[in-house]
């Protein structure tokens, strides 16, 4: 699943941080994929996770609720994306690289597992972590 997110990240505009996200239904079929597009769209909310969730909801056929679906992403989601995952009722989040500066799925915060929420997806981090971190390292080496 994270391998598909790595493939999605490769489609990002060269100005955008290469983060990719893919949503799979409960049977493992791909519903949607996206890469970060903040620079390309001039939209601060155009994170890969948000774009993939929007597309998945459009094709899922059951409205905005993505219960039972899995979101695979190359980088630990931020606070905005973690909130969107909860609101979309995603069943599971699988991600590659941890993000100690802005991560909201276990690193800096743990939004998705807050016991006060009515929905808490399963989380698995560090999947293909070295491969995902390499995408980011390569990007920032050439952009700084």
SEVOSE-720891 format. One line per 3 residues: number of its first residue (from 1); for each residue y, x, z of N, C-alpha, C, CB. Coordinates in Angstrom, 2 decimals. Glycine has a CB too. Example, Ala and Ser with C-alpha at 12.3 -4.5 7.8 and 13.67 -1.06 7.14 Angstrom:
REM residues 2
1> -5.69 13.19 7.80 -4.50 12.30 7.80 -3.30 13.20 7.80 -4.47 11.31 9.05; -2.25 12.85 7.08 -1.06 13.67 7.14 0.03 12.90 7.87 -0.60 14.08 5.72
This chain:
REM residues 144
1> -1.20 0.81 0.00 0.00 0.00 0.00 1.27 0.86 0.00 -0.01 -0.92 1.19; 1.28 1.88 0.83 2.45 2.75 0.87 2.55 3.54 -0.44 2.39 3.72 2.08; 1.42 3.82 -1.06 1.44 4.50 -2.36 2.23 3.66 -3.37 -0.02 4.76 -2.89
4> 2.06 2.35 -3.36 2.83 1.47 -4.24 4.32 1.54 -3.91 2.33 0.01 -4.13; 4.65 1.65 -2.63 6.05 1.77 -2.23 6.64 3.10 -2.72 6.19 1.67 -0.69; 5.84 4.16 -2.71 6.29 5.45 -3.24 6.59 5.30 -4.73 5.20 6.56 -3.00
7> 5.72 4.60 -5.45 5.96 4.36 -6.88 7.25 3.56 -7.08 4.76 3.61 -7.51; 7.48 2.57 -6.23 8.71 1.77 -6.34 9.93 2.64 -6.08 8.68 0.59 -5.34; 9.85 3.55 -5.11 10.98 4.43 -4.78 11.38 5.28 -5.97 10.64 5.32 -3.59
10> 10.40 5.64 -6.79 10.68 6.48 -7.95 11.55 5.78 -8.98 9.38 6.92 -8.59; 11.68 4.46 -8.87 12.50 3.71 -9.84 13.95 3.56 -9.38 11.89 2.34 -10.07; 14.28 4.10 -8.21 15.65 3.96 -7.69 16.65 4.67 -8.59 15.74 4.51 -6.26
13> 17.83 4.12 -8.65 18.95 4.77 -9.32 19.09 6.16 -8.70 20.29 3.93 -9.20; 19.35 7.20 -9.47 19.44 8.55 -8.91 20.52 8.71 -7.84 19.69 9.52 -10.00; 21.47 7.79 -7.75 22.51 7.85 -6.73 22.05 7.24 -5.41 23.76 7.16 -7.22
16> 21.00 6.43 -5.45 20.51 5.75 -4.25 19.43 6.56 -3.54 19.97 4.38 -4.62; 19.41 6.45 -2.23 18.34 7.07 -1.44 17.03 6.47 -1.91 18.56 6.86 0.11; 16.04 7.29 -2.27 14.79 6.78 -2.85 13.86 6.14 -1.83 14.06 7.90 -3.55
19> 14.16 4.90 -1.50 13.29 4.12 -0.62 12.69 3.01 -1.47 14.07 3.53 0.62; 11.39 2.82 -1.35 10.71 1.76 -2.09 9.99 0.82 -1.15 9.73 2.35 -3.09; 9.90 -0.44 -1.53 9.22 -1.45 -0.72 8.42 -2.38 -1.63 10.23 -2.25 0.13
22> 7.25 -2.78 -1.15 6.39 -3.69 -1.89 5.86 -4.74 -0.92 5.21 -2.92 -2.60; 5.85 -6.00 -1.35 5.30 -7.10 -0.55 3.99 -7.53 -1.18 6.30 -8.30 -0.46; 2.97 -7.63 -0.34 1.64 -8.07 -0.75 1.31 -9.37 -0.03 0.56 -6.98 -0.46
25> 0.63 -10.28 -0.72 0.22 -11.52 -0.05 -0.99 -11.24 0.84 -0.11 -12.63 -1.08; -1.48 -12.27 1.51 -2.58 -12.08 2.46 -3.88 -11.64 1.80 -2.81 -13.36 3.22; -3.99 -11.84 0.49 -5.18 -11.40 -0.24 -5.01 -10.00 -0.82 -5.50 -12.38 -1.36
28> -3.85 -9.37 -0.57 -3.61 -8.02 -1.07 -3.01 -7.96 -2.46 -4.87 -7.26 -1.07; -2.63 -9.10 -3.01 -2.00 -9.12 -4.33 -0.52 -8.81 -4.20 -2.21 -10.48 -5.03; -0.02 -8.00 -5.10 1.41 -7.65 -5.07 2.25 -8.85 -5.48 1.70 -6.45 -6.00
31> 3.22 -9.18 -4.63 4.16 -10.26 -4.94 5.44 -9.72 -5.55 4.47 -11.06 -3.69; 5.93 -8.60 -5.00 7.21 -8.07 -5.47 7.37 -6.63 -5.00 8.39 -8.93 -4.96; 8.22 -5.90 -5.74 8.56 -4.53 -5.35 10.01 -4.28 -5.67 7.66 -3.51 -6.05
34> 10.58 -3.31 -4.96 11.98 -2.97 -5.19 12.25 -1.57 -4.65 12.92 -4.00 -4.52; 13.34 -1.02 -5.14 13.85 0.26 -4.64 15.27 0.02 -4.14 13.81 1.38 -5.76; 15.75 0.90 -3.29 17.14 0.81 -2.85 18.06 0.67 -4.05 17.53 2.03 -2.00
37> 19.07 -0.17 -3.94 20.01 -0.38 -5.05 21.43 -0.56 -4.54 19.59 -1.59 -5.89; 21.76 0.04 -3.41 23.11 -0.11 -2.85 24.16 0.45 -3.80 23.21 0.59 -1.49; 23.93 1.64 -4.30 24.89 2.26 -5.23 24.88 1.53 -6.56 24.56 3.74 -5.44
40> 23.70 1.24 -7.06 23.59 0.60 -8.37 24.25 -0.78 -8.39 22.13 0.48 -8.76; 24.13 -1.52 -7.29 24.68 -2.88 -7.24 26.01 -2.98 -6.50 23.68 -3.80 -6.58; 26.40 -1.90 -5.84 27.62 -1.95 -5.04 27.48 -2.94 -3.90 28.81 -2.31 -5.91
43> 26.30 -3.02 -3.33 25.98 -4.01 -2.31 25.38 -3.30 -1.10 24.99 -5.09 -2.87; 26.05 -3.35 0.05 25.53 -2.65 1.22 24.23 -3.24 1.75 26.55 -2.67 2.30; 23.88 -4.46 1.36 22.62 -5.06 1.82 21.47 -4.85 0.83 22.82 -6.55 2.05
46> 21.68 -4.14 -0.23 20.66 -3.97 -1.27 19.65 -2.88 -0.90 21.31 -3.64 -2.62; 19.09 -3.01 0.30 18.00 -2.11 0.72 16.72 -2.57 0.03 17.83 -2.10 2.29; 15.81 -1.66 -0.17 14.56 -1.97 -0.86 13.83 -3.13 -0.19 13.65 -0.73 -0.88
49> 13.79 -3.15 1.14 13.08 -4.21 1.86 13.69 -5.57 1.59 13.08 -3.93 3.35; 15.01 -5.66 1.65 15.69 -6.94 1.44 15.44 -7.45 0.02 17.21 -6.79 1.69; 15.58 -6.56 -0.96 15.37 -6.96 -2.35 13.92 -7.40 -2.59 15.72 -5.79 -3.30
52> 12.97 -6.67 -2.01 11.55 -7.03 -2.17 11.25 -8.37 -1.49 10.64 -5.93 -1.59; 11.83 -8.60 -0.31 11.62 -9.88 0.38 12.17 -11.04 -0.44 12.28 -9.86 1.76; 13.36 -10.87 -1.00 13.96 -11.93 -1.83 13.08 -12.26 -3.02 15.36 -11.50 -2.31
55> 12.62 -11.22 -3.69 11.76 -11.43 -4.88 10.43 -12.06 -4.49 11.51 -10.10 -5.61; 9.85 -11.60 -3.38 8.56 -12.14 -2.94 8.69 -13.62 -2.58 8.02 -11.35 -1.73; 9.76 -13.97 -1.88 9.98 -15.37 -1.52 10.11 -16.24 -2.76 11.22 -15.51 -0.63
58> 10.73 -15.70 -3.79 10.92 -16.47 -5.03 9.61 -16.75 -5.75 11.87 -15.72 -5.96; 8.64 -15.85 -5.65 7.37 -16.03 -6.37 6.24 -16.52 -5.49 6.96 -14.74 -7.01; 6.43 -16.48 -4.19 5.37 -16.83 -3.25 4.95 -18.29 -3.34 5.81 -16.53 -1.84
61> 5.88 -19.16 -3.62 5.55 -20.57 -3.79 5.57 -21.37 -2.51 4.23 -20.68 -4.42; 5.85 -20.73 -1.38 5.89 -21.45 -0.11 7.24 -21.27 0.57 4.77 -20.98 0.82; 8.29 -21.14 -0.24 9.63 -20.97 0.31 9.84 -19.58 0.88 9.90 -22.00 1.37
64> 10.71 -19.51 1.86 11.10 -18.21 2.41 10.11 -17.64 3.41 12.43 -18.34 3.06; 9.19 -18.43 3.91 8.23 -17.95 4.90 7.14 -17.14 4.22 7.61 -19.13 5.69; 7.03 -15.89 4.62 6.03 -14.99 4.03 4.93 -14.68 5.03 6.69 -13.68 3.55
67> 4.52 -15.71 5.78 3.47 -15.56 6.79 2.21 -14.98 6.15 3.16 -16.91 7.48; 1.62 -14.02 6.80 0.41 -13.40 6.30 0.65 -12.29 5.30 -0.45 -14.43 5.67; 1.87 -12.14 4.83 2.19 -11.09 3.86 2.39 -9.75 4.57 3.45 -11.47 3.04
70> 2.26 -8.69 3.80 2.49 -7.33 4.29 3.61 -6.70 3.50 1.19 -6.47 4.19; 4.53 -6.06 4.19 5.56 -5.27 3.53 5.23 -3.81 3.75 7.00 -5.62 4.06; 5.08 -3.07 2.65 4.88 -1.62 2.71 6.16 -0.97 2.25 3.65 -1.17 1.84
73> 6.63 0.03 2.99 7.90 0.68 2.67 7.79 2.16 2.99 9.07 0.04 3.45; 8.52 2.97 2.24 8.42 4.42 2.41 9.11 4.94 3.65 8.99 5.09 1.22; 10.08 4.20 4.18 10.86 4.65 5.33 10.93 3.55 6.37 12.28 5.08 4.90
76> 10.85 3.92 7.63 10.97 2.94 8.71 12.21 2.08 8.51 11.02 3.66 10.09; 12.06 0.76 8.55 13.20 -0.13 8.32 14.32 0.02 9.35 12.72 -1.55 8.31; 15.54 -0.24 8.88 16.73 -0.23 9.74 16.81 -1.57 10.48 18.04 0.03 8.90
79> 17.84 -1.73 11.28 18.02 -2.95 12.06 18.15 -4.18 11.17 19.25 -2.82 12.95; 18.95 -4.09 10.10 19.12 -5.23 9.21 17.77 -5.64 8.60 20.13 -4.89 8.10; 17.05 -4.66 8.11 15.78 -4.96 7.45 14.73 -5.44 8.45 15.27 -3.72 6.71
82> 14.71 -4.87 9.64 13.77 -5.31 10.68 14.04 -6.77 11.03 13.90 -4.42 11.95; 15.31 -7.14 11.14 15.65 -8.54 11.41 15.20 -9.45 10.29 17.14 -8.68 11.61; 15.37 -9.00 9.06 14.94 -9.80 7.90 13.42 -9.98 7.89 15.41 -9.15 6.59
85> 12.70 -8.96 8.29 11.24 -9.04 8.34 10.79 -10.11 9.34 10.62 -7.68 8.70; 11.45 -10.13 10.48 11.14 -11.13 11.49 11.47 -12.52 10.97 11.91 -10.85 12.80; 12.65 -12.68 10.39 13.08 -14.00 9.89 12.19 -14.49 8.75 14.52 -13.94 9.42
88> 11.65 -13.58 7.94 10.78 -13.95 6.83 9.35 -14.24 7.30 10.76 -12.84 5.79; 9.08 -13.99 8.56 7.75 -14.21 9.15 6.69 -13.30 8.54 7.34 -15.67 8.99; 7.08 -12.10 8.12 6.13 -11.13 7.58 5.03 -10.89 8.61 6.84 -9.78 7.21
91> 3.79 -10.83 8.16 2.68 -10.64 9.08 2.46 -9.21 9.50 1.44 -11.14 8.47; 2.76 -8.28 8.59 2.50 -6.86 8.89 3.50 -5.99 8.16 1.06 -6.47 8.49; 3.92 -4.92 8.82 4.81 -3.91 8.24 4.07 -2.58 8.29 6.19 -3.84 9.01
94> 3.99 -1.93 7.14 3.36 -0.62 7.04 4.40 0.31 6.42 2.03 -0.66 6.18; 4.69 1.43 7.10 5.70 2.33 6.54 5.25 3.78 6.63 7.02 2.15 7.26; 5.93 4.60 5.82 5.59 6.01 5.74 6.33 6.86 6.75 5.87 6.52 4.38
97> 7.54 7.28 6.41 8.30 8.22 7.23 9.03 7.50 8.37 9.31 8.99 6.38; 9.02 8.11 9.53 9.80 7.62 10.66 11.26 7.98 10.45 9.27 8.20 12.01; 12.16 7.15 10.97 13.60 7.38 10.84 14.23 7.40 12.24 14.27 6.29 9.94
100> 14.28 8.60 12.87 14.77 8.67 14.25 16.25 8.34 14.42 14.52 10.04 14.78; 17.04 8.37 13.36 18.48 8.09 13.48 18.82 6.61 13.39 19.23 8.84 12.40; 18.09 5.85 12.57 18.41 4.44 12.37 17.19 3.52 12.39 19.14 4.27 11.07
103> 16.03 4.05 12.66 14.81 3.24 12.61 14.78 2.15 13.66 13.61 4.12 12.79; 14.38 0.96 13.24 14.36 -0.19 14.15 12.99 -0.83 14.25 15.36 -1.22 13.68; 11.95 -0.03 13.96 10.58 -0.51 14.06 9.78 0.47 14.91 9.93 -0.68 12.64
106> 10.45 1.04 15.91 9.74 1.92 16.83 10.46 3.20 17.20 8.46 2.27 16.27; 11.33 3.70 16.34 12.01 4.97 16.62 13.20 4.79 17.56 12.47 5.62 15.33; 14.32 4.40 17.00 15.53 4.22 17.80 15.50 2.88 18.53 16.79 4.31 16.89
109> 15.10 1.83 17.82 14.92 0.49 18.36 13.54 -0.01 17.96 16.03 -0.47 17.87; 13.15 -1.12 18.54 11.89 -1.77 18.15 12.14 -3.26 18.02 10.75 -1.48 19.19; 12.98 -3.60 17.06 13.40 -4.98 16.84 12.21 -5.90 16.60 14.36 -5.06 15.67
112> 11.28 -5.49 15.79 10.20 -6.41 15.38 9.20 -6.73 16.48 9.47 -5.82 14.22; 9.18 -5.94 17.53 8.24 -6.20 18.62 8.93 -6.66 19.90 7.41 -4.96 18.91; 10.16 -7.11 19.79 10.89 -7.61 20.95 10.22 -8.90 21.42 12.41 -7.86 20.60
115> 9.78 -8.92 22.64 9.02 -10.07 23.18 9.84 -11.36 23.25 8.52 -9.73 24.56; 11.14 -11.26 23.14 11.98 -12.46 23.18 11.97 -13.22 21.85 13.41 -12.09 23.53; 11.47 -12.59 20.80 11.45 -13.23 19.48 10.23 -14.13 19.34 11.45 -12.18 18.37
118> 10.35 -15.13 18.49 9.24 -16.06 18.28 8.22 -15.55 17.28 9.77 -17.39 17.80; 8.58 -14.50 16.54 7.64 -13.92 15.59 7.68 -12.40 15.72 7.97 -14.36 14.13; 6.51 -11.79 15.79 6.42 -10.33 15.90 5.32 -9.83 14.97 6.14 -9.89 17.38
121> 5.69 -9.18 13.87 4.67 -8.68 12.95 3.93 -7.48 13.52 5.31 -8.31 11.61; 2.75 -7.28 13.02 1.98 -6.08 13.32 2.69 -4.91 12.65 0.47 -6.20 12.83; 2.67 -3.73 13.25 3.36 -2.56 12.69 2.42 -1.37 12.65 4.63 -2.22 13.51
124> 2.45 -0.66 11.53 1.72 0.60 11.41 2.65 1.60 10.72 0.37 0.42 10.62; 3.02 2.65 11.42 3.92 3.66 10.87 3.22 4.98 10.63 5.09 3.86 11.79; 3.87 5.84 9.85 3.35 7.17 9.59 2.28 7.24 8.51 2.79 7.72 10.84
127> 2.14 6.20 7.70 1.14 6.19 6.62 1.70 6.98 5.44 0.79 4.71 6.19; 0.97 8.00 5.00 1.43 8.91 3.94 2.81 9.48 4.29 1.49 8.17 2.56; 2.99 9.77 5.56 4.29 10.21 6.07 4.83 11.44 5.34 4.18 10.52 7.55
130> 4.01 12.44 5.10 4.48 13.67 4.44 4.95 13.38 3.02 3.36 14.72 4.41; 4.24 12.54 2.30 4.64 12.19 0.93 5.96 11.45 0.92 3.55 11.34 0.27; 6.12 10.52 1.85 7.36 9.74 1.92 8.54 10.60 2.36 7.19 8.56 2.88
133> 8.30 11.47 3.33 9.37 12.36 3.80 9.79 13.32 2.69 8.90 13.15 5.04; 8.86 13.75 1.87 9.19 14.66 0.76 10.16 14.02 -0.22 7.91 15.09 0.03; 10.00 12.72 -0.49 10.94 12.01 -1.38 12.36 12.13 -0.84 10.55 10.52 -1.52
136> 12.50 11.88 0.44 13.82 11.92 1.08 14.37 13.33 1.15 13.75 11.31 2.47; 13.51 14.28 1.53 13.94 15.68 1.60 14.46 16.17 0.25 12.78 16.57 2.07; 13.74 15.85 -0.80 14.16 16.27 -2.15 15.49 15.64 -2.53 13.10 15.90 -3.18
139> 15.67 14.37 -2.22 16.92 13.69 -2.54 18.09 14.34 -1.80 16.82 12.19 -2.18; 17.95 14.49 -0.50 19.08 15.01 0.28 19.35 16.49 0.03 18.82 14.79 1.75; 18.34 17.23 -0.37 18.56 18.65 -0.73 19.47 18.76 -1.94 17.21 19.34 -1.03
142> 19.38 17.83 -2.87 20.20 17.88 -4.08 21.52 17.11 -3.96 19.42 17.34 -5.25; 21.67 16.31 -2.90 22.86 15.49 -2.74 23.78 15.94 -1.60 22.46 14.08 -2.51; 23.47 17.05 -1.00 24.33 17.55 0.09 24.80 18.94 -0.22 23.60 17.53 1.43
